[in-house]
Amino acid sequence: MKSKMKDKIIAIGFIVILLSIFLINIIVKDKQVSSSERRMLAQMPKTTAKKIMNGETFNEFEKYAMDQFVARDMLRSIKSYFSMNIFRQRDNNKLFIKDEIIYKIEYPLNKKNIEKSANRINEVIDTYLNGMDVYYSIIPDKNYYLEGNEYLKMNYEELEQIMKENMKDAKYIRIWDNLSLQDYYRTDTHWKQENLLDVIKTIQDGMNLEDTSDITYDTEELGNFYGVYYGQLGVQINPDRIKILTNNVLDNCRVYNLEKQEESKIYDKNKWKKSSDKYDIFLSGATPIITIENPNAATSKELLLFRDSYGSSLAPLLVQNYSKITLIDIRYISSKLLGEYIEFNDQDVLFLYSTLVLNQNILK
């Protein structure tokens, strides 16, 4: 008798828990953005008869339910803890920690994607840049500097070779030896601006620019930085500290965002305080086309910088060499449309892309 009563209590308790979770998920308002993962969350799918018949609605609803589940971040943290500390798995969803640094496994090298990325750059050169001085550089992700063979890494030497074989009419500037593991954030994929002065010197030498290594900067520390890997892995680890380099020249530069049609500063601290991605302190984050004008420039030279997010923190350090820098991100705008927004007129040109972007073939 007692056994049956116990079974009933357990069954009723289980049903109450399920119903409670179900009701809470209905009551709690859906979130638009995950601040920890720094991405947009799936929303309630719009249903049509066609989507129901081909199963698309059910797939979308599954993604929506997973993204909007209450206490999702806590459950992700618990999963990561058990995976890495209890079950002793070496990684969790390709993320792992070594010596208090979070990495993401980037493997294997996708030769076809590298070739397509190079061909996309070649198309831009052929269409818009004939007769200009064109350079390119590759930013290694921090896995390149990870010692040991216990984790899989892409073949970086082959990546470089493929780019050299496929790129034309552009001079390669190699910056790999100017970087080390300490030049990247521990919790993020990006590099630290305050550690890029050697990289700038190498780029200046490669592009025959004036050496500005005697220019002084003030280093301003803004606060804690929880990088994208921190949010994705969902574990507790000491945050990075984010810093910016400033001086009078950078303070007086004018920045214009073509997409938003608004002016700002190189470092917009008001937007930074509200942003879920603190790396957005550098030129306010990802955008298709943005310009930096230096009214104190001693030259009329201009630079076209085709870049990914790494370029946001590097571009301000090249301002001393140019009156205007136009940053172009062809992940967010088709290269076929550039002629409608940019006047190509004998500028210097630098293509600056990370190994991650080249290996994914996401240039338009």
Secondary structure, DSSP 8 states (H G I E B T S, - for coil): -HHHHHHHHHHHHHHHHHHHHHHHHHHS---SEETTTTEE--------HHHHHTTHHHHHHHHHHHHH-TTHHHHHHHHHHIIIIIS--S-BTTEEEETTEEEE---S--HHHHHHHHHHHHHHHHHH-TTS-EEEEEE--GGGG--SSSS----HHHHHHHHHHH--S-EE---GGG--GGGB-TTSSSB-GGG-HHHHHHHHHHTT----TT---EEEEEEEE--HHHHHHT-----EEEEEEE-HHHHT-EEEETTTTEEE-SB-HHHHHH-S-GGGGBTTS--SEEEEE-TT-S---EEEEEE-THHHHHGGGGGGG-SEEEEE-TTTS-GGGGGGT---SS-EEEEEEEHHHHHHT---
